[in-house]
């Protein structure tokens, strides 16, 4: 499931029916990739989708221009089932309304990311635990919604701006 100590770096992936990068494994690094116009047909994926990842790093990636076509949606950075001890750091997402989705994941860090959303934004943590969310900027022209926010045990130094002056948990 994704190998061990691999590097996925400096790729441009676009015009995909599903996730641009679908990975997992142990101690892998996914960095400096440009990902756009993905998730055009299938659902429940992301620009970078990690399944059962352990000690992986997602850093310095740019995900942009995803249209959510329904179903379980499309996100920029997605830590899915059994992902643990991963770090999502120094990434950017632009025009992706669901910048971060974390499902059945535990003990992960989301740090120093920039999420720019036209319209409503959401960040979700269903059935997840022990997350750290720090030093992120989330700018949305609409409402910002956090689902499963109690999975985050440490929030610090984040900046959230809602153009509708509305942040919901």
Secondary structure, 3 states (H helix, E strand, C coil): CCCECCEEECCEEECCCCCCEEEEEECCEEECCEEECCCCCCCCEEEEEEEEEECCEEECCEEECCCCCCCCCEEEEEECCCCECCEEECCEEECCCCCEEECCCECCEEECCEEEECCCEEEECCCCECEEEECCEEEECCCEEEECHHHEEEEECCEEEECCCCEEC
